[in-house]
Amino acid sequence: MVAPSETRAHVPQTESRNFLRFAECEEYRRVNRELLEEVFPHLPSIFFQVDVASGTGLVPQEMAKLCKLRGKRGRIIGVEPDHFAVEKARQILIVSGVTSYELVEGYGQDLEELLKGRIPEEGVDYVSIHDAIHEIEGIEDKRLVLGAMARSIKPEGLLSMNSAFTSVAQTRPWGELKLDVLKNDGLKRNKLVERETRAIDTLTPQQYRELLEEQGLIIIHDVLKIVTLSRKALEGISIYPKFVEGFFRDVESQDRIDDDKKTEMLVESLERRGVQQIDRVWHELIGRKAA
């Protein structure tokens, strides 16, 4: 495994601060399930899948349900860098009845090394990276991960990805929440960090299309989808460490505020403003590897 780079910064999850509450929300599960349903008819009756940034196992869970419903069988390898998420996925996936599932702890940038000896030489039928590509900071590391994923697919195999953090994600409501937090708590923005963050982390849908096409993938599905996030989902994402880090990244002296306080400030802002839901735009892509 290669040495971690500065752009591979990781904010670990814990029992009290994790992605689990958000992942339980139906609207989040639905948008990912619908993307998997687009892929599923193209897969053979017995397929091999690698799920990158597998988290607590949402994609394998939903794939297991589709297999049961539609009479297919799959072997899935989940690759995930967060130790807490890996352990939770093992517990959840045992309960869900996924029997042909393997978890590998590691970064997507090291995918080929992590998969060595675990997948067929000709590659797998399908690779996925759902709601995670935006957490890989820097376009070059994004390119590294997507390139490694593409090389892991057999000819005519598929890759799916989605993200609610692109240039068309409809971020204005979150911006208004941030302004409310800043005003209420007497905080200021660091404009330089704001510009740097925007340049590094937020790509356009066209840039993501081009990243896939660079890897020899033919785009067969390219959709922008509006998802209404409930108050439950908004509060759930407010305890996810990576989201909280991103929300406060351009706030001056934010490193002096502990994470629980940051979550409290976010939730209080939702309450003050009477926010019950926020629309968010998901961008989803499916690419097919050339024969």
Backbone hydrogen bonds, N-H to C=O, Kabsch-Sander energy under -0.5 kcal/mol:
donor,donor_aa,acceptor,acceptor_aa,energy
8,R,5,S,-1.9
9,A,6,E,-0.8
14,T,17,R,-2.8
23,A,19,F,-2.5
24,E,20,L,-1.2
25,C,22,F,-1.6
29,R,25,C,-2.2
30,R,26,E,-3.0
31,V,27,E,-1.8
32,N,28,Y,-1.4
33,R,29,R,-2.8
34,E,30,R,-2.8
35,L,31,V,-1.1
36,L,32,N,-2.1
37,E,33,R,-2.3
38,E,34,E,-1.1
39,V,35,L,-1.3
40,F,36,L,-2.6
42,H,39,V,-2.1
43,L,40,F,-1.8
47,F,73,R,-2.3
49,Q,75,R,-3.0
50,V,126,Y,-2.1
51,D,77,I,-3.0
52,V,50,V,-0.6
52,V,128,S,-3.2
53,A,79,V,-1.7
54,S,51,D,-0.5
54,S,79,V,-1.8
57,G,54,S,-2.2
58,L,54,S,-0.5
61,Q,57,G,-2.2
62,E,58,L,-2.6
63,M,59,V,-2.5
64,A,60,P,-2.3
65,K,61,Q,-1.7
66,L,62,E,-2.1
67,C,63,M,-2.5
68,K,64,A,-2.1
69,L,65,K,-2.2
70,R,66,L,-2.5
71,G,67,C,-1.3
72,K,67,C,-1.3
73,R,45,S,-3.1
75,R,47,F,-2.6
76,I,74,G,-0.5
76,I,100,S,-2.5
77,I,49,Q,-2.4
78,G,76,I,-0.5
78,G,102,E,-3.0
79,V,51,D,-2.8
80,E,104,V,-2.2
83,H,81,P,-0.6
86,V,82,D,-2.2
87,E,83,H,-2.3
88,K,84,F,-2.3
89,A,85,A,-2.6
90,R,86,V,-2.0
91,Q,87,E,-1.6
92,I,88,K,-2.8
93,L,89,A,-3.0
94,I,90,R,-1.3
95,V,91,Q,-1.5
96,S,92,I,-2.0
97,G,93,L,-0.6
97,G,94,I,-0.8
98,V,93,L,-1.7
99,T,97,G,-0.8
101,Y,99,T,-0.7
102,E,76,I,-2.4
104,V,78,G,-3.1
106,G,80,E,-1.1
106,G,104,V,-0.7
110,D,107,Y,-1.5
111,L,108,G,-1.8
114,L,110,D,-2.5
115,L,111,L,-2.3
116,K,112,E,-0.7
116,K,113,E,-0.6
118,R,115,L,-2.9
119,I,115,L,-1.1
123,G,120,P,-1.4
124,V,152,S,-2.7
125,D,48,F,-1.2
126,Y,48,F,-1.5
127,V,158,L,-2.3
128,S,50,V,-2.2
129,I,160,S,-2.1
131,D,162,N,-1.0
132,A,162,N,-0.6
133,I,162,N,-0.5
135,E,132,A,-1.9
136,I,132,A,-0.5
136,I,133,I,-1.1
137,E,7,T,-0.9
137,E,135,E,-0.9
138,G,200,I,-0.6
142,K,138,G,-1.8
143,R,139,I,-2.4
144,L,140,E,-2.3
145,V,141,D,-2.3
146,L,142,K,-2.6
147,G,143,R,-2.5
148,A,144,L,-2.2
149,M,145,V,-2.4
150,A,146,L,-2.6
151,R,147,G,-2.2
152,S,148,A,-0.8
152,S,149,M,-0.8
153,I,150,A,-1.3
154,K,124,V,-2.8
156,E,289,K,-1.2
157,G,154,K,-2.5
158,L,125,D,-2.4
159,L,287,G,-2.2
160,S,127,V,-1.9
161,M,285,L,-2.2
162,N,129,I,-1.1
163,S,283,H,-1.7
167,S,203,L,-1.9
169,A,166,T,-1.6
174,W,171,T,-0.5
175,G,171,T,-2.2
176,E,172,R,-2.5
177,L,173,P,-1.9
178,K,174,W,-2.5
179,L,175,G,-2.4
180,D,176,E,-1.9
181,V,177,L,-2.4
182,L,178,K,-3.0
183,K,179,L,-2.5
184,N,180,D,-2.7
185,D,181,V,-2.4
186,G,182,L,-0.6
186,G,183,K,-0.6
187,L,182,L,-2.2
190,N,250,D,-3.6
191,K,189,R,-0.9
194,E,190,N,-2.1
195,R,191,K,-2.2
196,E,192,L,-2.3
197,T,193,V,-2.9
198,R,194,E,-2.1
199,A,195,R,-2.1
200,I,196,E,-2.1
201,D,197,T,-2.7
202,T,198,R,-1.2
203,L,165,F,-0.5
203,L,201,D,-0.8
208,Y,204,T,-1.8
209,R,205,P,-2.5
210,E,206,Q,-2.6
211,L,207,Q,-2.2
212,L,208,Y,-1.9
213,E,209,R,-2.6
214,E,210,E,-2.4
215,Q,211,L,-0.6
215,Q,212,L,-1.0
216,G,213,E,-1.8
217,L,212,L,-1.5
218,I,288,R,-3.2
219,I,217,L,-0.6
220,I,286,I,-2.7
221,H,286,I,-1.3
223,V,284,E,-2.3
225,K,282,W,-2.9
227,V,225,K,-0.5
227,V,280,R,-3.2
229,L,227,V,-0.8
229,L,278,I,-3.1
230,S,228,T,-0.5
231,R,276,Q,-1.1
234,L,230,S,-2.5
235,E,231,R,-2.5
236,G,232,K,-2.1
237,I,233,A,-2.7
238,S,234,L,-0.8
239,I,236,G,-1.4
240,Y,237,I,-1.4
243,F,240,Y,-0.5
244,V,240,Y,-2.3
245,E,241,P,-2.5
246,G,242,K,-2.1
247,F,243,F,-2.7
248,F,244,V,-2.1
249,R,245,E,-0.7
251,V,248,F,-2.1
252,E,188,K,-3.1
254,Q,251,V,-1.6
256,R,253,S,-1.7
257,I,254,Q,-1.6
258,D,256,R,-0.5
262,K,258,D,-1.9
263,T,259,D,-2.2
264,E,260,D,-2.3
265,M,261,K,-2.5
266,L,262,K,-2.0
267,V,263,T,-2.7
268,E,264,E,-2.5
269,S,265,M,-1.6
270,L,266,L,-2.0
271,E,267,V,-2.0
272,R,268,E,-2.9
273,R,269,S,-2.3
274,G,270,L,-0.6
274,G,271,E,-0.8
275,V,270,L,-2.2
278,I,229,L,-2.0
280,R,227,V,-2.5
281,V,169,A,-1.7
282,W,225,K,-3.4
282,W,280,R,-0.6
283,H,163,S,-2.9
284,E,223,V,-2.7
284,E,282,W,-0.5
285,L,161,M,-2.8
286,I,221,H,-2.1
287,G,159,L,-2.8
288,R,218,I,-2.8
289,K,157,G,-3.0
290,A,216,G,-1.5
